[in-house]
Amino acid sequence: REDAYQKRIIRLGNELLADSDEVFKPVAERDLEFRSESFSMSPAAHSAMQKDISEFRNLHVARMAAEILAIPGVGRVDEQKRNITFERPKGQYRLNLDMQTGTLTVTAKARNEVILTAVNGEVQHGSSKVSDLDKQTFTAFLGALKERANQKAVVGQDR
């Protein structure tokens, strides 16, 4: 999917530069403000790019949610229900991994809605509602968790 996105960007870039003097310049010397009067992106191409961006964001958040749940001692394990849940009391999200079905669910608590579901690692893109802000929040939070885990590991080694 990522490869198709890259090819689409390259193709659009080539179409944008076609029939202009910019195409003959080295990339470093091209005008960053260049606009082609003859270029217009088709609605289908725009829609495909939006879908690629959305799917990438979904995959990124799913990977980070799985990483958070895999950090030892972070999630609450319920052996009877066979699931792992992570939720901070004042946090924005609730992560749940049903180990029996392999279903990962990310819930935005403030919106009271499931924003992401992945079954056995396959993200259900059609029902996803992950925003850019969700992705940024997960990125920052995962970084903080990893930093805390590293600090605990270093303290443990000093003993």
N, C-alpha and C positions, 0 to 999 in steps of 0.2 A: 504494500500500500504506500509506504514511504517512497519507494522507487518511482511509482506512478506519479506521485505528487511532484517529485523533483523533475521528472521528465516534462510534466505539464508546465512547471515554472520556466524551464529552459525554453520550451516551445513558445510560450507567451512572450518571453524576453526577446527571442529571435524575431517574432512577429512585430513586436513594438519597434525594434531597431531597423527592420527591413526598409529599404529605400531611403535611408538617412545616412548622413556622413558619420554619425556616431558608430555605426557598425564597423567602420574601418579603423577606429581608434583603439588603442590598447585599453583594457578594462579600467585601469587606474586613471586614465585620462578622460574618461567619458563624463559628460555633464550629468550630475546627479539630479538636476532639475529638468532634464530633457522630457519633452512631451511630443508625442506624435499625433498630428491632427487626423491622420488616416486610420489610426488604430482604435479599435473598440473591442472590448471583451464581450463575447457572447454570453447571454444569460446562462446557458448550459455550462460554460467554462467557469463562470463565477459561482454557480451553484455547486459544481464539483469541488472547487477549491474550498468553499465553506464547509462542505461535508468532510473533506480531508482534515481540515483544521479541527473540526469538532471531534472526529474520531481519534486524532492524535491526542487531543486533550483528555478524552475519555480513557484511552489506554494508559496515559501517563498517571492519571489519578488512580486508576485500578492498580497499577504496579506499586504506587506509593502506599496505598491502603494495605495491600498485601504485605509490603515491607514492614509497615507499622505493626501489624498483627503478628509478624514473625519475630519481633524483638522480644527476647525472653523477659517475662515479668510485666510486660506492658498491658496485654489483654487479660480479661477475666475469662477463665476457662470453666465452662459448665459441662462436666462429664456426662450428666444425665441427658441433657439436650444435645450433647455433642456439638457445641459451638464455642467460638471465641468471640468476645465482645470487647470493644474498646470505646469508652466514652468518658470524657472529662466532664465533671459536674457543671462547669460554666463554659464548656467547649461548644463548638458550632456543629460538630458532626458525631454520628454514632456509626461505628464500623462493626459489622457482624459477618463472621464466616461460619456457615453451617458446614461442619466437617462431613456430615453424612451425605449431603447432596453436592458439596463443592461449590455452594453459592455464596458469593461475596456481595454484601449489600452496604451501600454508603447512604446514610440518611442525613439530610441537612435539617438540623433540629429547629432552627428559626423558621424555616419554610414548611416544616412538618411534612417533608416529602422525600421519597427515595430518589436520589439523583443519579445513582449508578448501580447496576446489577451486572455481575459477571458470573457465569456458570462454568465451572471447570476451566477457568482462565479465559473464556470467551466473553468479551464485553457485549452486552445487549445494547447496541448503539441506538436502536430505534426508540427505546424508552429512556435514554439518558438525558439528564438535564444539568450536566456539569458546566459551570461558567468559568470564565477566565479567572475570576476572583477565587473560586473554589480551588483551581489548580495552583494559584499563587499561595493560598493559605496552606495547602497540603505540602507544597515545596518547602515553605518556611518551617512548618511544624516538623516534618520529617528530618530536616537539617538539625533542628533543636534536639529532637530525640536522639539522633545519632551522636551528636556532641555530648549529650548527657551520658549515653551508654559508653562512649570512649573515655569520659572522665571517670566513670565508675570502674572501668577496666584498668585504668592507670592507677587509681587508688588501691584497687585490689592487688596489683602487682607490687606496690610499695610495701605491703604488709609482710 
